[in-house]
Amino acid sequence: MICEPIVGEDYVTNLSQLKFAMATATFFSVFIFGLFIFAIVHFLGFDLLTGLFITLGGSALFILFQYAIGPAIVTATTKLQYVKPGESPWLEKTVKELADKSGLPMPKLAIVPNKAPNAFTFGRTTSSATLAVHEGLLQQLNQGEIRSVIAHELGHIKHKDYVIMTVLSALPLIAYMIAQVTLRASIFSNMRRRNKNDNGGAILIVIGVVSFFVYIITFLIVMRLSRLREHFADAFAAYVTDSPHDLESALAKITYGLSISPKPPEGARAFYIGDPAKARQEMRQIMENKNKYDLDRDGVLDERELQLAMEKEAHDTWTRLNGLFATHPPTFKRILLLKEIENEMDTGKYANDTMYDHV
């Protein structure tokens, strides 16, 4: 049983894989994006030092701006309501218990008036983080499952995912904005061009196409890191709660719940414990083959049958390729990781210093 805060040296050492992945993703994203921006400003006629200053300064200002206003945007767009002391005793007690066990300060608590089963965290620092829980999560999951989801979100705070994802997500966004602006400008330029020798429109098209490819590359890098951090948060939750099965059950219910919920804005996908778009696809494929997975022929897929269906569908080639663009791993891959941890726990030989060995 894990009874003390998970803050030992072994815990830090076992985070090396995630830290390396974060460092590698950051390096490649920044390197590719930096070369891209530098090539543009150099092409426009700026000297080396000026081009370097514009590249570094402009990118840094955009990232800092996003980092500064991000929490305010999340608060406004989700319409969350902060929980006052004593307003939700069980939720407050549960979060406090798990935060203490995780060696974290108590985050601010908020309720989101949304029927989708979900929870997310955001903030600028560990001490100012907010844990937001959707009404749908509290209504559709039992207390053990809710507890496991809260532990998962605390794992994101523990790993400081919000910092690295804020920085990295800004890069493909900038590239995408440049692609949009230049391609539209090229169309406008070609429509108004009178001098046939003027190749300004063609240059804008080249910049736009290159920008789009840079967007795709950096986006794939960010999405890969996003999926990896979900596995780490799942493992963290399994050990903090001592109950991987609760999170397995929660993920199955959340995937189904998200699949029938209204589609969230594209930019909000990262603020879901599962990828809403992926959940919809997973459940659509499963429902199309429902008869194959309904083993007891009762017309309903129970938790065991649903998990089996997710496992089989996860091996589909198209599903795996499409997963490259997902913010979260396929639900069954997450459940499989948790089952490995559950089997280890059943032996009675486990410790928090090896919590990430299964990732």
Secondary structure, DSSP 8 states (H G I E B T S, - for coil): ---S-S-SHHHHHTTHHHHHHHHHHHHHHHHHHHHHHHHHHHHTT--HHHHHHHHHHHHHHHHHHHHHHHHHHHHHHHT-EE--TTSSHHHHHHHHHHHHHHT----EEEEE---S--EEEE-SSGGG-EEEEEHHHHHHS-HHHHHHHHHHHHHHHHTTHHHHHHHHHHHHHHHHHHHHHHHHHHHHHHHH---TT--HHHHHHHHHHHHHHHHHHHHHHHHHHHHHHHHHHHHHHHHHHT-HHHHHHHHHHHHHHHHTS----GGGGGGSSS-HHHHHHHHHHHHHTHHHH-TT-SSS--HHHHHHHHHHHTT-HHHHHHGGG-SS--HHHHHHHHHHHHHHHHTT---GGGTTTT-
